[in-house]
Amino acid sequence: MKSALLVLALLPLSACQGTRTASERSSSPTNDARFDRFKGLAGDWEAVGASTAPGAKNSYRLTAGGSAVVETVFQGTAHEMVTVYHRDGDALVLTHYCSAGNAPTMRAVPDGDPLHVVFECTGGANMAESDGHMHHAEWTFTDANHATSRWTFIADGKAEDPYVMELERRPQG
């Protein structure tokens, strides 16, 4: 019994052995600048203009000591979804918790432009490769109060028309 308890107690430690310490993680100035753009989204936003769903409400907040940005889209609707943006070593990544019931993970393509960030799917939870899922996300940052996101869903191996959100920061108060 004691040996079983010891194994259970050590199991979480063995699962984390591949985790790097803060001093072992390297820093990429490009991805730092890109992640800073996502941090700058903190607040409430609304889809405007040529958006696929004008009037949709989104919010962005920092969590985990500023190491992650939580995006909530379609707030208060049956299609509310959450995406978490964070760094993984030198990479900028996201996990999108989708109303389709899956959670694709995407990694930013290393092109170096902090004003235009492209993410490509690298896998995910609750999905086979052939399942319908968000596969591509693209962000363009215009200024502190305007940004555009484009999300592409793949179903039956075919990309659907991108879902576009032209976002404008909502005034405080």
N, C-alpha and C positions, 0 to 999 in steps of 0.2 A: 504494500500500500504506500509506504514512504517513497519507494522508487518511482511509483506512478505519479505521485504528487510532485516529485522533483522534476520529472520529465515535463509535466504540464507547466510548472513554474518556469522552466528554461525555454520552452517552446517559443514564446514571444521574442526572446533574445535571439534565437537562431533565425527567426524570420526576418530580423532586421540587420543581420550581419553584413548584407550588401549595401547598407545605407552609408553614405559618406558623411563625415563630420563637416561642420562649417568651414574648418580650415582646409579640408581636402577638396571642397567644391571650388571649381574655377569660376571665373566671372567673365562674361562676354559683354563688352560695352554695348554692342549692337542690341543684344537681347535685353540688357538693362534698360536701354532707351525705349525699346518696344514695350516692355512690361510697364515702364513708367507711363506710357500712353494709356494703357488699360487702367492703371491706378487713377489716372486723371479723369476717368469716367465717373468716379464716385459721385452719386447723386441720382436724381430722377430725370428720366428722359422720355420723349414721346416721338413716335414715328410720324413723319410729316411728308409732304410733297408726293413724290412718285413711289412711295413705299408700297409694298404688297398689302400691308394692313395699316393704312393711315389711322392715327389716333391710338394705336397700341401703346400701352404704358410699359416702360422698362425701368429697372433700378439697378444700380451698381453700388457695391459696398466692399470695403476692405475688411478682411478677416485674418486670423492667425498672425497677428502682429505685423500686418501689411505684406505678408508673403503670398496672399491669394486674393483674387478679386472674384466676388460672387455676382453673377449677372442673373437677374430674374426677368424673363420676358413674358408678355401677356399676363401681367399681374392681375390676379383676381378672376381669371377665366378658367374654363375647363381645360384649356391648352397651356396653362402656365408651365414654364420649363425653367431649368436652372443650368447655367454653365459656369464652371470654375476655371479661371485662368491662373497659372502659376509657373514658376521656373522649375526645371528639373535639370540641375547642373547648368550647362551652357544653353540648354534648349528652353524655349517658351512653349508650353503645352496647354491644352484645354481638355476638359471632360464635359460633354454635353449630356445632361440628364433629360432625355427627350420624352415627349408625350407618346411617342411610338413604343415606349416601354423598354428602350435600350439606352446604353450610355457609351457612344463612340468617344474615343480619345483621338486627339489630333495634335500634330507637332507643327510648329511654324517652319516654313521653308526659309532657309538661311540666305535671304537675298540682301539683307543689310539696310533696308529702308524702314525707319521707324514710323513713317507716315502711312505705309501700306504693308499690311501684314497678311500673309497667306498661310492658312493651315491645311494640312492634308491628313486624312484618316490613317491611323496606324493600328487600329483594332478597336476593341471595346468589350463591354459586358452585355450579356443577354442578347447576343446577336451572332449569327453566322455571317460569313462574308456575303452570302447571297441575300440576306435579309435587308429590307428597306431600312436605310439609316442616313443620317447626315454624314456626308463624306468630305465636304470641302467648305471652308469658311474663309472669308476675305474681309478685311477691315481697311477702310481708308479714313484717316483722321484729317479733317479739314482745319479745325481750330478747336479751342477749348470748349466750344458749345455746339459743335457739329461733327458728326461722324456718320459713315455709312457702313453697314454690314451686309454681306451677301452670303447666304447659306445655300448649299446645293445638296438635295436629298437624292439618293440613288435607290431605285426600286427595280427589281427584276433586271439588274445589271445595266439600267439606263438612267442617266442623269435627268432629273426633272428641271423645269425652269428654275433659276435661282430665286430664292425668297429674299427680297431686298427690304432693308429698313434704313431709310434716311432719318437719322436721329438728331433731335434738337434737345438741348438741355432745358428742362422745365424750370421756371423761376422758383426760388425758395419762398416758402411762406404760403 
